Amino acid sequence: MKINGTPYRTIWATADNQAVEIIDQTKLPHIFTTLRLDTMRDAERAIRDMQVRGAPLIGVTGAYGVALSMKHHASDAALKASCDMLLNARPTAVNLRWGIERMRAFLAPLPESERAAAAWQEAARIADEDVEINASIGRHGSEIIRALHQKKKATVNILTHCNAGWLATVDWGTALAPIYKAFDAGIPLHVWVDETRPRNQGASLTAWELGQHGVPHTVIADNTGGHLMQHGMVDMAIVGTDRVTARGDVCNKIGTYLKALAAFDNGVPFYVALPSPTIDWTLQDGVKEIPIEERAAEEVTHISGLCDDGQVRRVQLTPQGSRAANYGFDVTPARLVTGLITECGVVMQPDSRKLSALLKPA
C-alpha cells in the first residue's frame, strides 16, 4: 500500500540482511516513523509494546526475530531460547506461534553454519506468502461487497472494528483487503470505523490508512454500531481475528462480540477475514480455551493525542485511585458469524466440518 504516494510494507529486511525495519505504529496517526530492529530482543520488544500489531504481522515479526537471533548465535540452545522468548511476547495471536514454529522446524535440521542465511530466506518467504494470502482474501471478500452493491444499487456501508488493514499484516490487510479491492474496482462504499478503545486502533490506524488510500470513512464511538444497524445504516460488518478455533469461534479485539450480537439482532451480515494460519486446530470452544490477554491498566486510564500546539501528549482520563481492567480480546461464537473470508474462499455459517474440508492441512 502507499503512504503519501510511496509504496510501503509494514516490515522489511535491510539490503544486507543484517537488520529489519518496521513502521512504528505507536506513533501513528500523527507521526510517521520507522524503526530498525538489530536483535531478537528488539523484535520481541516491538511485538510486546505493539510497535507492530495485528496477528499476521506479529507472526512475520516473530519469524524475522528468529533470523536476527541466528545472525548472532545459531546453536541449538540459541534457537530454542530465542523461539521460547518470542513465543511469550504476546499470548493470544496464534500466528506468532505459527511463524516461530515454522522457523524452528525449518532451521533445526540444518548445520549451524547454514542457519543464519537460511533463516533470512525463510522469513522473507513467510512475509511474501502473507502478502499473497491477504491479496487473495481481498479478492474473495470483494465479491461479497460487489454482490451487496448490485442488490442495493447504492453505496455499500461497511462497519469494521479495530484495525485489520495493511498495518496489521505485511500488506493489503485481512478485513480491509476486500474493501481496498472493491474500492479499487470502482464499487462505491463507505466505512464506519469504530474508534476501538482502549488503544484506539480504529481511530488512529484504520482511519489513517483508509485516508491514505482515499476510501470514504467516518470514525464513530465504539457504542454507536448498534444504533446504526437499527436504522439500516450498515449493510455488512467485517472484522479481523487473532485466533479462530476448529469449529469457527472467533477471538478478536475486545468489543467484537458486542458488534456480532447487534448484527445478529438486526439481520446484518457479520464476516470475519483471516489467513488460514490464524486457525488453531487444537481448540474447539473459544470461550473456554482461548487465553485472553490482560494488558496494562494505563491503556484504559490514559490516552495520547495531538494537542493544539502540535505536540503529542499523554493525559489521564480517570480519577486518581480508580482501578481499571484491560481485557484485550473477546470471543464471538461461530453461531454469530455469517462467514469466514479466507485465502481459499468463504466459509458460510462456519463449523468444524466446513472448516476442515476447505482449510485443514493434510
Residue pairs with C-beta under 8 A, 6 or more apart in sequence:
1 7
1 8
1 166
1 171
1 172
1 180
1 209
1 212
1 213
2 8
2 212
2 213
3 32
3 212
4 212
8 23
9 127
9 131
9 170
9 171
10 22
10 23
10 52
10 57
10 166
10 167
10 169
10 170
10 171
11 20
11 21
11 22
11 23
11 52
11 57
11 60
11 61
11 64
11 127
11 170
12 20
12 21
12 127
13 19
13 20
13 21
13 64
13 67
13 120
13 123
13 124
14 20
14 21
14 36
17 67
17 117
17 120
18 38
18 71
19 36
19 37
19 38
19 68
20 36
20 37
20 43
20 61
20 64
20 67
20 68
21 34
21 35
21 36
21 37
22 34
22 35
22 37
22 46
22 51
22 52
22 61
23 32
23 33
23 34
23 35
23 167
24 33
24 34
24 35
24 51
25 50
25 51
25 52
25 53
25 167
25 205
26 49
26 50
26 51
27 33
27 312
28 167
28 204
28 205
28 208
29 204
29 205
29 207
29 208
30 306
30 312
31 312
35 46
35 51
36 42
37 43
37 46
37 64
37 65
37 68
38 68
39 68
39 69
39 72
40 65
40 66
40 68
40 69
40 72
40 82
40 85
40 86
41 85
42 68
43 61
43 62
43 64
43 65
43 68
43 86
44 65
44 85
44 86
44 89
45 51
46 52
46 61
47 58
47 61
47 62
47 65
47 86
47 89
47 90
47 96
48 89
48 90
50 199
52 58
52 61
53 163
53 167
53 168
53 201
54 163
54 164
54 167
54 168
54 169
54 240
55 93
55 94
55 95
55 96
55 168
55 240
55 241
55 242
55 243
55 278
56 95
56 130
56 133
56 134
56 168
56 169
56 170
56 174
56 275
56 277
56 278
57 130
57 167
57 168
57 169
57 170
58 89
58 90
58 93
58 95
58 96
58 99
59 93
59 95
59 96
59 98
59 99
59 100
59 126
59 130
59 277
60 99
60 123
60 126
60 127
60 130
60 170
61 99
62 86
62 87
62 89
62 96
62 99
62 100
62 103
63 99
63 100
63 102
63 103
63 122
63 123
63 126
63 127
64 123
64 127
65 82
65 86
65 100
66 79
66 82
66 83
66 86
66 100
66 103
66 104
66 107
66 119
66 123
67 103
67 116
67 119
67 120
67 122
67 123
69 78
69 79
69 82
70 78
70 79
70 82
70 107
70 115
70 116
70 119
71 116
71 119
72 78
74 112
74 113
74 115
74 116
75 112
76 108
76 112
79 104
79 107
79 108
79 115
80 104
83 100
83 101
83 103
83 104
86 96
86 100
87 96
87 97
87 100
89 96
90 96
90 293
91 291
91 293
92 242
92 243
92 251
92 290
92 291
92 292
92 293
92 328
92 329
93 242
93 243
93 278
94 242
94 243
94 277
94 278
94 279
94 280
95 242
95 275
95 277
95 278
98 277
99 126
99 277
102 122
102 126
103 119
103 122
103 123
103 126
106 118
106 122
107 115
107 118
107 119
107 122
110 118
127 170
128 170
130 169
130 170
130 171
130 275
131 169
131 170
131 171
131 172
132 343
133 275
133 276
133 343
134 166
134 169
134 170
134 171
134 172
134 173
134 174
134 177
134 275
134 343
135 171
135 172
135 177
136 343
136 344
137 172
137 174
137 177
137 178
137 273
137 274
137 275
137 341
137 342
137 343
138 172
138 173
138 177
138 178
138 180
138 181
139 181
140 178
140 341
140 342
140 343
140 345
140 346
141 177
141 178
141 179
141 181
141 182
141 238
141 271
141 273
141 341
141 346
142 178
142 179
142 181
142 182
142 185
142 187
144 178
144 236
144 269
144 271
144 339
144 341
144 346
145 156
145 158
145 178
145 179
145 182
145 187
145 189
145 236
146 182
146 185
146 187
148 156
148 235
148 236
149 155
149 156
149 182
149 187
149 188
149 189
152 235
154 188
155 188
155 189
155 190
156 182
156 187
156 188
156 189
156 190
156 235
156 236
157 189
157 190
157 191
157 192
157 228
157 233
157 234
157 235
158 179
158 189
158 190
158 191
158 192
158 234
158 235
158 236
158 237
158 238
159 191
159 192
159 194
159 225
159 228
159 229
159 234
159 236
159 237
159 238
159 259
159 268
160 175
160 176
160 179
160 191
160 192
160 193
160 194
160 202
160 206
160 237
160 238
160 239
161 194
161 196
161 202
161 222
161 225
161 237
161 239
161 252
161 253
161 255
161 256
161 259
162 194
162 196
162 201
162 202
162 206
162 239
162 240
162 252
162 253
162 255
162 256
163 196
163 201
163 202
163 205
163 206
163 209
163 240
164 173
164 174
164 175
164 176
164 239
164 240
164 241
164 273
165 173
165 175
165 176
165 177
165 180
165 205
165 206
165 209
165 210
166 172
166 173
166 176
166 177
166 180
166 209
167 173
167 205
167 209
168 174
168 205
168 240
172 180
173 180
173 209
173 240
174 240
174 241
174 273
174 274
174 275
174 341
175 238
175 239
175 240
175 272
175 273
176 206
176 209
176 210
177 273
178 238
178 273
178 341
179 189
179 191
179 210
179 215
179 238
180 213
180 215
182 189
183 189
183 213
183 214
183 215
189 215
189 216
190 216
190 217
190 218
191 206
191 210
191 215
191 216
191 217
191 218
192 217
192 218
192 220
192 224
192 225
192 228
192 233
192 234
193 202
193 203
193 206
193 207
193 210
193 217
193 218
193 219
193 220
194 202
194 220
194 221
194 222
194 224
194 225
194 255
194 259
195 202
195 203
195 219
195 220
195 221
195 222
196 202
196 203
196 206
196 222
196 253
196 255
197 222
197 255
197 300
198 299
198 300
198 303
198 326
199 299
200 303
201 253
202 219
203 219
206 217
207 217
207 219
210 217
211 217
220 228
222 255
225 234
225 237
225 258
225 259
225 262
226 258
226 262
226 266
228 234
229 262
229 263
229 265
229 266
229 268
230 266
234 263
234 266
234 268
235 268
235 269
236 268
236 269
236 270
236 271
237 259
237 260
237 263
237 268
237 269
237 270
237 271
238 271
238 272
238 273
238 341
239 250
239 252
239 253
239 256
239 259
239 270
239 271
239 272
239 273
240 252
240 272
240 273
240 274
241 250
241 251
241 252
241 272
241 273
241 274
241 278
242 251
242 252
242 253
242 278
242 329
243 250
243 251
243 278
243 280
243 283
243 286
243 290
244 250
244 251
244 272
244 274
244 278
244 279
244 280
244 286
244 340
245 279
245 280
245 283
245 284
245 285
245 286
245 289
245 290
245 334
246 279
246 280
246 281
246 282
246 283
246 284
246 352
246 355
246 356
246 360
247 284
247 285
247 334
247 350
247 351
247 352
247 355
248 334
248 337
248 340
248 347
248 350
248 351
248 352
248 354
248 355
249 283
249 284
249 285
249 286
249 287
249 290
249 331
249 332
249 333
249 334
250 256
250 272
250 286
250 331
250 332
250 334
250 337
250 340
251 286
251 290
251 292
251 329
251 330
251 331
251 332
252 272
252 329
252 330
252 332
253 328
253 329
253 330
254 327
254 328
254 329
254 330
255 330
256 329
256 330
256 332
257 330
257 331
257 332
257 336
258 330
259 270
260 270
260 332
260 336
260 337
261 336
262 268
263 269
263 270
263 336
264 270
264 336
269 338
269 339
270 336
270 337
270 338
271 337
271 338
271 339
271 340
271 341
271 346
272 332
272 337
272 339
272 340
272 341
273 340
273 341
273 342
274 340
274 341
274 342
275 342
275 343
276 342
276 343
276 344
276 359
279 355
279 359
279 360
280 290
281 360
283 289
283 290
284 352
286 331
286 332
286 333
287 331
287 333
290 329
290 331
292 327
292 328
292 329
292 330
292 331
293 327
293 328
293 329
294 325
294 326
294 327
294 328
295 326
295 328
296 326
297 323
297 324
297 325
297 326
298 324
299 326
300 317
300 318
300 324
300 325
300 326
301 316
301 317
301 318
301 322
301 324
302 314
302 315
302 316
302 317
303 314
303 315
303 317
304 312
304 313
304 314
304 315
305 312
305 313
305 315
306 312
307 313
318 324
334 350
334 351
337 349
337 350
338 348
338 349
339 346
339 347
339 348
339 349
339 350
340 346
340 347
340 350
340 355
342 358
342 359
344 358
344 359
345 358
347 354
347 355
347 358
347 359
348 354
